[in-house]
Amino acid sequence: MVFALGLAALIKAGRTHTILWTAAGSVFVAWNLLLLVQYALQMIPRRGPVDLGLMVRNQFMAIPENLPRILQTIINRGR
């Protein structure tokens, strides 16, 4: 909560760079969504420590390689 308030104040102070803030926020949202995909596909453990190197490697290598399978899984869960 405190982080969100501080971030909001920072964004308000830097309104002249709206596109930059939007891009940065979009990157953080995308990173978080891909992290959720890794947990859902059990690419990283649900409990215990998570190896940061493995997580980053999965974000840039494993997720793009498996994107068709990931999208198909998401589509089929909605049925």
C-alpha positions as CSV (number, residue, x, y, z in Angstrom):
1,M,0.0,0.0,0.0
2,V,2.8,2.4,0.9
3,F,4.6,1.5,-2.3
4,A,1.4,2.3,-4.4
5,L,1.0,5.7,-2.7
6,G,4.7,6.6,-3.3
7,L,4.4,5.5,-6.9
8,A,1.3,7.5,-7.4
9,A,3.0,10.6,-6.0
10,L,6.0,10.0,-8.3
11,I,3.8,9.7,-11.3
12,K,1.9,12.8,-10.4
13,A,5.1,14.7,-10.1
14,G,6.3,13.5,-13.5
15,R,3.2,14.0,-15.6
16,T,5.2,15.3,-18.5
17,H,6.5,11.8,-19.1
18,T,3.2,10.1,-19.4
19,I,4.2,7.8,-22.3
20,L,7.3,6.7,-20.4
21,W,5.3,5.9,-17.2
22,T,2.7,4.0,-19.3
23,A,5.4,1.9,-21.0
24,A,7.1,1.2,-17.7
25,G,3.8,0.2,-16.1
26,S,3.0,-2.1,-19.0
27,V,6.3,-3.8,-18.8
28,F,5.7,-4.5,-15.1
29,V,2.2,-5.8,-15.7
30,A,3.5,-8.1,-18.5
31,W,6.3,-9.4,-16.3
32,N,3.8,-10.2,-13.5
33,L,1.5,-12.0,-15.9
34,L,4.3,-14.1,-17.3
35,L,5.3,-14.9,-13.7
36,L,1.8,-16.1,-13.0
37,V,2.0,-18.3,-16.1
38,Q,5.2,-19.9,-14.8
39,Y,3.5,-20.7,-11.5
40,A,0.4,-22.1,-13.3
41,L,2.5,-24.4,-15.6
42,Q,4.7,-25.4,-12.6
43,M,7.9,-24.1,-14.3
44,I,8.9,-22.7,-10.9
45,P,8.0,-24.2,-7.6
46,R,4.8,-23.1,-5.9
47,R,6.4,-23.5,-2.5
48,G,9.8,-22.8,-1.2
49,P,12.6,-20.7,-2.7
50,V,12.5,-19.7,-6.4
51,D,15.7,-19.5,-8.3
52,L,15.8,-16.0,-9.8
53,G,18.1,-17.2,-12.7
54,L,15.6,-19.9,-13.6
55,M,12.7,-17.5,-13.4
56,V,14.3,-14.9,-15.7
57,R,15.5,-17.7,-18.1
58,N,11.9,-19.0,-18.3
59,Q,10.5,-15.5,-18.9
60,F,12.7,-15.0,-22.0
61,M,13.2,-18.5,-23.3
62,A,10.6,-21.1,-22.1
63,I,7.5,-18.9,-22.2
64,P,8.0,-17.8,-25.9
65,E,8.8,-21.4,-26.9
66,N,5.6,-22.7,-25.3
67,L,3.4,-19.8,-26.2
68,P,1.0,-21.8,-28.5
69,R,0.5,-24.4,-25.8
70,I,0.0,-21.7,-23.2
71,L,-2.6,-19.9,-25.3
72,Q,-4.4,-23.2,-26.1
73,T,-4.6,-24.0,-22.4
74,I,-6.0,-20.6,-21.6
75,I,-8.6,-20.9,-24.3
76,N,-9.7,-24.4,-23.3
77,R,-10.0,-23.5,-19.6
78,G,-12.7,-20.9,-20.6
79,R,-15.0,-23.6,-21.9
